[in-house]
Amino acid sequence: MTTEPVIIPPANFTEADIVDWMEKKLSSIRTLSELNAEREELVDKLAKLDAEIDEYKIKSAIQIQNE
């Protein structure tokens, strides 16, 4: 048996206000999930870019040796 959460709204909230509040919360949860997924993709891309930058730093380095 599952226990459902109980929402105790302010006294002046109507049922429509509660539904609107809950829809906004659900929308925010979905948006947060999408943003976290996008962030993960960007972090992966940044790691690849950092590796490429390191590779080209090494390739472009000039060593000068004095006699």
N, C-alpha and C positions, 0 to 999 in steps of 0.2 A: 504494500500500500504506500502510495506517495503522498507526502504532505505538501500541499500547495502553499506558496508564500502568501502572507497577508499584507496588503497595502493599507496603511492608515493615512488617508489623505487629510489635508486641512479641512476644517469645517465647511468652508465656502466652496469646495470643489464639487462639481457635478460629475455624474458618470461620464459625460462627454469630455470633461476636463481630464479625467483620469485616462481615458482612452487616448486622447491627444498627447498627454504626457508620456504614456507608454509607447506610442508610435514614434515619438521623438527619440526616446531612449533606444528603441530597436534600430532606428535609422542611424543613430550615432554609433551603435555597436557595429553595424554593417560597414559604415564608413571607416571606422577604426581598423577593422579587419582588412579592408582594401588598402588603407594607408600603410599598415604593417607589411603587407605583401609587397607593395611598391617599394617600401624602404629596404626590404630584404633583397629585392632585385637590384636596387641602386648600390647597396653595400657590396654585392657580388661584382657588379660592373666596376666599382671603384677599386676593389682588390685587383681585378684584372688590369685596370689602367695603371695602378701603382706598380704592378709587376712589369708591365711594358715600359714604363718610365725608367725603372731600375735597369732593365735590359739595355735601353738606349743610352743611359748614362755610362754604362760600362763600355758599350760600343763606341761612344763618342769621346771617351777619355783620351787625353794626350799625356803621355809621360815624357818628361824632359829630364835627361840625365846630364849632369855636369861632369866633365872629365877631371 
